[in-house]
Each structure stands twice: as C-alpha cells, then as structure tokens.
Amino acid sequence: MEQHIRFCTTSDGVRIAYATLGDGSPLVFVRGWVSHIELDWENPVIRESIEDYAKHFQVVRYDKRGTGLSDRNVEDFSIPARMRDLETVVDHLKLDRFSLSGFSEGGPIAIAYAVAHPERVSHLILNGTYARGRFGREDVQSALHDLVKAQWGLGSETLTNMFMPGASKEEHDWFTGYQRQAASRSGAAAMLLANYEVDVIDLLPEVSAPTLVIHAKGDRAIPFAQGREIAGTIPNARFIPIESDRHTADTATANVIRDTVIQFILGDREGAPTKLSPSTAPLTILFTDITSSTALTQQLGDAKAQELVRAHNDIVRAALKDHAGSEIKHTGDGIMASFASPSSALDCAVAIQRAVAAKDDAHLGVHVGINAGEPVAEDDDLFGTSVQLARRICDQASGGEILVSDVVRQLVAGKQFLFSDRGDVVLRGFEDPARLYEVRWREPA
C-alpha cells in the first residue's frame, strides 16, 4: 500500500497537506505537537502502524497549519483556526461521518470539532491529551517556550527527552531531527505558546459521541491527571490507563493502543471478544498472525488476501471452540485469545497449525506466540506485560511455528509436549532477553 498525499486550502487561505490510505469507514487522525506525513511514511515502524489501521479503515492524516507539508508562514494557531484545517480536509474528502482521533495537542481540536459537528463524529478517541493547556508550572512552560524560540536544536532535544524517556539513541536522534524538519523555530515557538492557551474544558460535557480516552500513567509531558479529568467529564467515556512513562508510545504500547482503538470503533460483531471480568487472574495468552500479510496483499490483491484472512479466522475460531479458548479480539491479520490453562492453549495452537497444513494453501501461513501471566482485564480486553510479551513472541515466530515463553514450557512439564530451545531472544520493547521455545507439532515422517 502507498499513501496518497494531496492538498486543500482553508477559508483563510492556508494550504493543508493530507494523506489517505486504505478503504472502509474513515478514521481521521488529528496529530499532536508537530507532524510530517511524508517523514512518517519513511519510518518503517510508523508506516507499519498506519498500514495496520488501514486494514480496517480509510486512514486520513494531515499536517496542521505551520507544520509538515502544510503552509508554515501562518500566525493564527488558535483552536478555531486549527478547526478550519480539520473541517477543510474532511469537507474536501466529502466525509459525511467518521471516527475522529486526537493525540496530544490534537485532542482539544478533536473535542471542539466533535461538539460543533456531533452529526459527523461516530467515535471520538482521545490519546494522551488535555483540555486545558495551563496544566503545569507557568514558569517551567515559559522557560520551555523561550528555549524553543532561542535554540530550536536544544529545544527539540529537550522535548524528545520529555516525550520518550528511555528511548534508544537511534529513536531519540530520529525524533529530535523529525521535529526540526516538521516545523521552523519561530513556528514551533508560536505553536507551543498557543497550546498553553488552550481551554476546552467547558466543552467536555457537551461531547455526545462514544468516547475512548487513553493515557499513559507515567506520562511526563502531559500528566495522567489530564486524561482522567477528560474521561471523568465527558458523559460515559471509557478510560484506558496505559502502563508506560512515555508520551510518544514505544512499539509495544502503540500496538496495544492500536488494537484497543480498532476494537472500540468496530464494536460487537461476529466473533467479538468474550466478556471479561474486571479483575486480574492467571491466564495463558495466545496470538496468531498470518505470515507476510502485507507482502501477500501486494502480491495477490485485496480480494484474495481477504480470503486468506477469512480462512485463518475460520480455522482459529474452530480450534478455540474445541479447546475452551476465548477470543479477545481480532487484530487485523490475527486473533488474540486467552485460556484458563497453558495445556489448552498449546493443544489449540497445534490444532491450528495442523488445520492450516491440511488446507495445503501455499499462500496461507500462520505463526503463533504464547505466554502466561496475570494480565489486567478491563472493558472486555486484556492488558499488561504478559499480553505484550505474547504479542512480541508471536512477532518472532515464522510461518508454521509455535513459539512459547519459558514460563509456558515449565507450566506444561510432563504433559507430553515436545520443545526445541530457541535460546535467549531480544524482543522489541523489552530490556531483558526472553528465553523462547518452539513447540514441535508436526507428526514424525
């Protein structure tokens, strides 16, 4: 898939760049702080995330005035002015009704638009955002503005440290340079000052769209209390706390957010998740994924690729039914499920792989990852480190493989399962290597 970049012009003469990708119901992203839709596409991690959303939606992203490919020479960064950017893009695309996601500084814009146009916003997602810009010490905010205005290089590095503490040097350097390419020194300073003056708190009770509020518990840029205030004021909003200290999510957290957003928008449908208790309990988590799904879509076309997805879904759901597994959610090209026992999860995984092999379709390959732990069950979903580790283990597997964590291997000791030691593996988002084992499921020749 390739994104399509186009331009439109607001009523006050500002040219806005926007990008679209995918089909289906529209999902419009109002970006945070600064953005650059072209540079995003060049980053493999960000591109993969956009493509994952585009499997379900027509994804619409745009650069707000003053940033990215949009006009830089502007002075008005107020909420009404920035709302014109959004209004112009969705009107240009003739979107009658769509889901709207606001991240960080994009949140107040999304809130204001949802209140002004309730008939057009089907779902509202607010991620790591705020309703009032003066949420910190005024002297600290003033000092940060002055630094950005005087030394954009040092200012962008300081902001990177705030947004993504603990990032690798490669990620740190990339985002620091990204900010400087996405906005000029004067533009960044002006936008930062405008962000401090935002106040849409009085609009929150007027939001009528189903709303999902996501916020990292340890966010150092926008405090957790800001997300909690929004969720507590918007009628019937769902609040999802994220275990992270970063404002800009790492890959593992971004995957959790993506899956949560997709499930929130798509809602109940055939094969929807089993209702979960809001408690923490030991569970075994299984992830499946279709091998090389993006490449297959490009090779076979959307229609044939969707046939593979349906075949995968039928196989996995039949195995879950036979082995007392609970489907938690569909992840685009895979399924996440939970089991009360690790033995049932392994039996299910073996059944899946044997069914795929019996289908004898050279294009259909499935890889499986399994971990056990005590995830947090909330709002019909599972969260936490044990879930994230299962996801990463699945990512490590190749077509036809079942990989499990060491804890799963130990829990099923003496149960007649055969394993091959894959050694210690470094997984994305985890500091310490994880010991992985491959389940030997094929019948002897």
PEDA-V382312 format. One record per pair of residues at least 6 apart in sequence whose C-alpha atoms are under 7 Angstrom apart, sorted by the first residue. I is the first residue (numbers start at 1). J is the second residue. D is the distance in whole Angstrom. If there is no record, write none. Layout:
I;J;D / I;J;D
//
This chain:
2;21;7 / 3;19;6 / 3;20;6 / 3;21;5 / 4;19;5 / 4;20;5 / 4;21;7 / 5;17;7 / 5;18;6 / 5;19;4 / 5;20;7 / 6;17;6 / 6;18;6 / 6;19;6 / 7;15;7 / 7;16;5 / 7;17;5 / 7;18;6 / 8;15;6 / 8;16;5 / 8;17;7 / 8;89;7 / 8;92;7 / 9;15;4 / 9;16;6 / 9;88;7 / 10;84;6 / 10;85;6 / 10;88;6 / 14;65;7 / 14;71;6 / 15;70;6 / 15;71;5 / 16;63;7 / 16;64;7 / 16;65;6 / 16;70;5 / 16;71;7 / 16;85;7 / 17;62;6 / 17;63;6 / 17;69;6 / 17;70;5 / 18;61;6 / 18;62;4 / 18;63;6 / 19;37;7 / 19;60;6 / 19;61;5 / 19;62;6 / 20;58;7 / 20;59;5 / 20;60;5 / 20;61;7 / 21;54;6 / 21;58;6 / 21;59;5 / 21;60;7 / 22;54;5 / 22;55;6 / 22;57;6 / 22;58;4 / 22;59;6 / 23;54;7 / 23;57;5 / 23;58;4 / 24;56;6 / 24;57;5 / 24;58;5 / 25;57;5 / 25;58;6 / 25;98;7 / 26;57;6 / 26;58;5 / 26;59;6 / 26;98;5 / 26;99;6 / 27;57;6 / 27;58;6 / 27;59;5 / 27;60;6 / 27;98;6 / 27;99;5 / 27;100;6 / 28;59;6 / 28;60;5 / 28;61;6 / 28;99;6 / 28;100;5 / 28;101;6 / 29;60;6 / 29;61;5 / 29;100;6 / 29;101;5 / 29;102;6 / 30;61;7 / 30;101;6 / 30;102;5 / 30;103;6 / 30;106;5 / 30;110;7 / 31;102;6 / 31;103;6 / 31;106;5 / 32;103;5 / 32;104;5 / 32;105;5 / 32;106;5 / 33;104;7 / 33;105;5 / 34;67;6 / 34;179;7 / 34;182;6 / 34;183;7 / 35;63;6 / 35;67;6 / 35;68;5 / 35;182;6 / 36;63;6 / 36;67;7 / 36;68;4 / 36;69;6 / 36;182;5 / 37;62;7 / 37;63;7 / 37;68;7 / 40;46;6 / 40;47;7 / 41;47;5 / 52;332;7 / 53;59;7 / 55;332;6 / 63;69;6 / 63;70;6 / 64;70;7 / 64;82;7 / 64;85;6 / 65;71;6 / 65;72;6 / 66;72;4 / 66;73;7 / 66;74;6 / 66;183;7 / 66;187;6 / 67;182;5 / 67;183;5 / 68;182;5 / 68;183;6 / 77;191;6 / 77;194;6 / 78;194;6 / 79;109;6 / 82;109;7 / 83;109;6 / 83;113;7 / 96;120;6 / 97;120;4 / 97;121;6 / 97;122;6 / 98;120;6 / 98;121;5 / 98;122;6 / 99;121;6 / 99;122;5 / 99;123;5 / 99;124;6 / 100;110;7 / 100;121;6 / 100;123;6 / 100;124;5 / 100;125;6 / 101;110;7 / 101;124;6 / 101;125;4 / 101;126;6 / 102;110;5 / 102;125;6 / 102;126;5 / 102;127;6 / 103;126;6 / 103;127;5 / 103;128;6 / 103;129;6 / 104;127;6 / 104;128;5 / 104;129;4 / 105;129;6 / 105;195;7 / 107;126;6 / 107;129;5 / 107;130;7 / 108;130;7 / 108;131;6 / 108;200;6 / 112;203;7 / 114;121;6 / 114;207;6 / 115;203;7 / 115;206;6 / 115;207;5 / 118;208;7 / 118;209;7 / 121;209;6 / 122;209;6 / 123;209;5 / 123;210;5 / 123;211;6 / 123;265;7 / 124;209;6 / 124;210;6 / 124;211;5 / 124;212;6 / 125;211;6 / 125;212;5 / 125;213;6 / 126;212;6 / 126;213;5 / 126;214;6 / 127;213;6 / 127;214;5 / 127;215;6 / 128;214;6 / 128;215;5 / 128;216;7 / 128;222;7 / 128;227;7 / 128;247;7 / 129;222;7 / 129;226;7 / 129;227;6 / 130;226;5 / 130;227;6 / 131;199;6 / 131;200;5 / 131;201;5 / 131;230;7 / 132;198;5 / 132;199;4 / 132;200;6 / 132;201;6 / 133;195;6 / 133;196;4 / 133;197;6 / 133;198;5 / 133;199;6 / 134;196;5 / 134;197;7 / 145;189;6 / 145;192;6 / 145;193;7 / 147;155;5 / 148;155;4 / 148;185;7 / 148;189;6 / 149;185;6 / 149;186;6 / 149;189;5 / 152;185;5 / 156;176;5 / 156;179;6 / 156;180;7 / 157;176;5 / 160;172;7 / 160;175;7 / 160;176;6 / 162;220;6 / 162;221;6 / 163;220;7 / 163;221;6 / 163;246;6 / 163;247;5 / 163;248;5 / 164;246;5 / 164;247;6 / 164;248;6 / 165;246;6 / 204;230;7 / 204;233;6 / 204;234;5 / 205;233;6 / 205;234;5 / 205;235;6 / 207;234;6 / 210;237;7 / 211;237;5 / 211;238;6 / 212;237;6 / 212;238;5 / 212;239;6 / 213;227;7 / 213;231;6 / 213;237;7 / 213;238;6 / 213;239;5 / 213;240;6 / 214;239;6 / 214;240;5 / 214;241;6 / 215;224;6 / 215;227;6 / 215;240;7 / 215;241;5 / 215;242;6 / 216;224;6 / 216;241;6 / 216;242;4 / 216;243;6 / 216;244;5 / 216;245;6 / 216;246;7 / 216;247;7 / 217;224;5 / 217;241;6 / 217;242;6 / 217;243;6 / 217;244;6 / 217;245;6 / 218;224;7 / 218;244;6 / 218;245;4 / 218;246;7 / 219;245;5 / 219;246;5 / 219;247;5 / 220;245;7 / 220;246;7 / 220;247;7 / 221;247;6 / 231;237;5 / 231;238;7 / 231;239;6 / 250;429;7 / 251;429;7 / 252;388;6 / 252;429;6 / 259;331;6 / 272;329;6 / 273;327;5 / 273;328;4 / 273;329;5 / 273;380;7 / 274;326;6 / 274;327;6 / 274;328;6 / 274;380;7 / 275;380;5 / 276;377;6 / 276;378;7 / 276;380;5 / 276;381;7 / 277;377;6 / 278;377;5 / 278;378;5 / 279;376;6 / 279;377;6 / 280;374;6 / 280;375;6 / 280;376;5 / 280;377;6 / 281;374;5 / 281;375;7 / 282;373;5 / 282;374;4 / 283;338;6 / 283;339;6 / 283;340;5 / 283;341;7 / 283;372;6 / 283;373;6 / 283;374;6 / 284;338;6 / 284;339;5 / 284;340;6 / 284;341;6 / 284;342;5 / 284;345;7 / 284;371;6 / 284;372;4 / 284;373;6 / 285;337;6 / 285;338;5 / 285;339;7 / 285;370;6 / 285;371;5 / 285;372;6 / 285;387;6 / 285;390;6 / 286;336;6 / 286;337;5 / 286;338;6 / 286;345;7 / 286;369;6 / 286;370;5 / 286;371;7 / 286;390;7 / 287;334;7 / 287;335;6 / 287;336;5 / 287;337;6 / 287;368;6 / 287;369;5 / 287;370;6 / 287;390;7 / 287;391;6 / 287;394;6 / 288;334;5 / 288;335;5 / 288;336;7 / 288;366;7 / 288;367;6 / 288;368;5 / 288;369;7 / 288;394;7 / 289;333;5 / 289;334;4 / 289;335;7 / 289;366;6 / 289;367;6 / 289;368;7 / 290;333;6 / 290;334;6 / 290;365;6 / 290;366;5 / 290;367;7 / 291;365;5 / 291;366;5 / 291;367;6 / 291;399;5 / 293;333;7 / 296;305;6 / 297;305;5 / 308;364;6 / 309;333;6 / 315;352;6 / 315;355;7 / 316;352;6 / 319;348;6 / 319;351;6 / 319;352;6 / 320;326;7 / 320;348;6 / 323;344;6 / 323;348;6 / 324;339;7 / 325;337;6 / 325;338;6 / 325;339;5 / 326;337;5 / 326;338;5 / 326;339;6 / 327;336;6 / 327;337;4 / 327;338;7 / 328;336;6 / 328;337;5 / 328;338;7 / 328;381;6 / 329;335;6 / 329;336;5 / 330;336;6 / 339;345;6 / 342;408;6 / 342;411;7 / 342;412;7 / 343;412;6 / 349;368;7 / 349;402;7 / 350;441;6 / 353;400;6 / 365;399;5 / 365;400;6 / 366;399;5 / 366;400;6 / 367;394;6 / 367;397;6 / 367;398;6 / 367;399;5 / 367;400;5 / 367;401;5 / 367;402;6 / 368;394;5 / 368;397;7 / 368;401;6 / 368;402;5 / 368;403;6 / 369;390;6 / 369;391;7 / 369;393;5 / 369;394;4 / 369;397;7 / 369;402;6 / 369;403;5 / 369;404;6 / 370;390;5 / 370;393;7 / 370;403;6 / 370;404;5 / 370;405;7 / 371;386;7 / 371;389;7 / 371;390;5 / 371;404;6 / 371;405;5 / 371;408;6 / 372;386;6 / 372;407;7 / 372;408;6 / 373;386;5 / 374;386;7 / 375;382;6 / 375;383;6 / 375;384;5 / 375;386;6 / 375;387;6 / 376;382;6 / 376;383;5 / 376;384;6 / 377;383;6 / 392;427;6 / 392;428;7 / 393;403;6 / 393;404;7 / 394;403;7 / 397;403;6 / 401;438;7 / 402;438;6 / 402;439;5 / 403;436;6 / 403;437;6 / 403;438;5 / 403;439;6 / 404;436;6 / 404;437;5 / 404;438;6 / 405;435;6 / 405;436;5 / 405;437;6 / 406;435;6 / 406;436;6 / 406;437;7 / 418;439;6 / 418;440;5 / 419;437;6 / 419;438;5 / 419;439;5 / 419;440;6 / 420;437;5 / 420;438;5 / 420;439;7 / 421;436;7 / 421;437;5 / 421;438;7 / 422;436;5 / 422;437;5 / 422;438;7 / 423;435;5 / 423;436;6 / 424;433;5 / 424;434;5 / 424;435;4 / 424;436;6 / 425;433;5 / 425;434;5 / 425;435;6 / 425;436;7 / 426;432;7 / 426;433;4 / 426;434;6 / 427;433;7
//
